[in-house]
Amino acid sequence: MSGQLFRHKFDGRDVWLATSRVEFKIDGKDGWANGCRAYDLDAPAAPTTEAVSGWVGKGPSGVTGAGNAAKLHWEPWQDGVTLEITYVPRDNPLGAQFGIQGLILVSQAIGGF
């Protein structure tokens, strides 16, 4: 297992990038899982679905929500790769319960076996 954590300021806010890689064996075959997560925990607003879809290159395959929080997901985003973009405002009860807020992007890939 390996990974790295980076921090950069955008518009005066700390934005975090976390990468991870896990290598494993299943039934004697080598496998791996890569993850990339970006956190802007002080993002003042969610990007529009249209803006995100333009950046991703297509509309989401699903949308879920809890109150005023929303998660857009692309499964797959590209072959073997998933993408989730979640926005949880500060006043969201579920976010307050779990201690998470802001804009969160998660991309994951699994393969090799």
Backbone torsions as a table, in degrees:
resi	resn	phi	psi	omega
1	MET	NA	135.2	177.0
2	SER	-145.1	163.6	178.5
3	GLY	-177.5	169.5	178.5
4	GLN	-142.4	157.2	177.8
5	LEU	-130.3	130.2	-179.7
6	PHE	-125.7	153.4	176.2
7	ARG	-134.5	138.7	177.4
8	HIS	-145.2	148.7	177.8
9	LYS	-93.6	130.1	172.4
10	PHE	-127.0	125.8	-179.9
11	ASP	50.4	36.0	177.9
12	GLY	80.6	1.8	-179.5
13	ARG	-107.8	144.6	172.7
14	ASP	-75.9	128.7	174.6
15	VAL	-119.8	132.8	-174.2
16	TRP	-109.8	142.1	174.3
17	LEU	-125.8	123.2	178.9
18	ALA	-119.8	128.9	176.5
19	THR	-115.2	152.0	178.4
20	SER	-148.5	151.8	174.3
21	ARG	-145.2	133.8	177.1
22	VAL	-127.0	132.7	174.4
23	GLU	-114.1	139.2	-174.3
24	PHE	-151.7	172.7	175.6
25	LYS	-122.4	137.5	173.2
26	ILE	-129.9	120.5	-178.5
27	ASP	50.2	41.1	177.4
28	GLY	79.6	-0.2	179.8
29	LYS	-102.9	138.5	178.5
30	ASP	-72.9	138.5	175.9
31	GLY	-137.8	167.1	179.1
32	TRP	-150.2	158.7	175.1
33	ALA	-140.5	125.8	176.9
34	ASN	-111.4	141.0	177.0
35	GLY	-133.9	147.1	176.6
36	CYS	-140.0	125.2	-177.9
37	ARG	-130.6	133.8	175.3
38	ALA	-119.2	134.1	-177.7
39	TYR	-125.8	120.8	169.6
40	ASP	-116.8	84.4	-170.6
41	LEU	-72.5	-10.6	177.4
42	ASP	-114.3	18.9	178.9
43	ALA	-56.8	128.3	-174.7
44	PRO	-75.0	-19.8	-178.2
45	ALA	-160.0	159.7	176.7
46	ALA	-78.9	144.0	171.0
47	PRO	-69.2	153.0	179.0
48	THR	-69.6	153.5	176.2
49	THR	-58.7	-37.9	179.9
50	GLU	-63.3	-43.6	179.7
51	ALA	-63.8	-44.9	-179.1
52	VAL	-66.8	-42.7	179.5
53	SER	-61.9	-36.6	176.6
54	GLY	-65.2	-40.1	179.0
55	TRP	-68.4	-43.0	-177.5
56	VAL	-73.0	-32.3	-179.4
57	GLY	103.1	-1.5	176.8
58	LYS	-167.5	163.9	178.4
59	GLY	-72.2	161.3	-179.2
60	PRO	-68.6	152.9	175.6
61	SER	-84.1	-12.6	177.7
62	GLY	-164.8	155.0	177.9
63	VAL	-137.0	131.2	174.3
64	THR	-128.7	161.1	-179.4
65	GLY	-155.1	161.6	174.8
66	ALA	-142.8	104.1	-176.1
67	GLY	66.5	-123.9	-179.6
68	ASN	-97.8	13.7	174.7
69	ALA	-97.6	148.2	-179.1
70	ALA	-142.1	146.4	174.7
71	LYS	-126.1	125.9	173.3
72	LEU	-104.0	137.7	177.8
73	HIS	-138.1	149.9	179.1
74	TRP	-123.7	113.2	-179.0
75	GLU	-133.7	97.9	-1.4
76	PRO	-87.5	161.1	171.0
77	TRP	-84.3	-51.9	171.5
78	GLN	-132.8	171.1	-179.4
79	ASP	-52.8	120.7	177.0
80	GLY	75.2	8.1	-176.0
81	VAL	-127.4	132.3	174.8
82	THR	-108.8	157.8	178.7
83	LEU	-141.0	135.3	173.5
84	GLU	-129.8	136.9	174.9
85	ILE	-126.9	118.4	-175.1
86	THR	-121.4	140.1	172.7
87	TYR	-127.9	125.7	179.1
88	VAL	-123.7	109.4	178.8
89	PRO	-69.9	159.6	-178.2
90	ARG	-56.5	-32.1	-175.0
91	ASP	-91.1	11.0	180.0
92	ASN	-78.2	123.8	-177.0
93	PRO	-60.4	-39.9	-179.8
94	LEU	-67.0	-39.8	176.4
95	GLY	-62.9	-41.1	178.4
96	ALA	-64.7	-39.2	-179.9
97	GLN	-63.2	-41.1	-177.1
98	PHE	-97.7	-1.8	175.5
99	GLY	72.8	33.0	179.5
100	ILE	-130.0	143.2	178.9
101	GLN	-155.5	167.1	174.7
102	GLY	96.3	-159.4	-176.5
103	LEU	-103.6	129.3	-176.5
104	ILE	-132.4	123.9	176.0
105	LEU	-113.2	132.6	-179.3
106	VAL	-133.0	125.2	174.3
107	SER	-124.8	136.1	-178.5
108	GLN	-139.1	146.6	176.2
109	ALA	-137.3	141.1	178.3
110	ILE	-133.0	137.8	179.1
111	GLY	-175.1	-165.1	176.3
112	GLY	95.1	-13.0	-177.2
113	PHE	-114.0	NA	NA
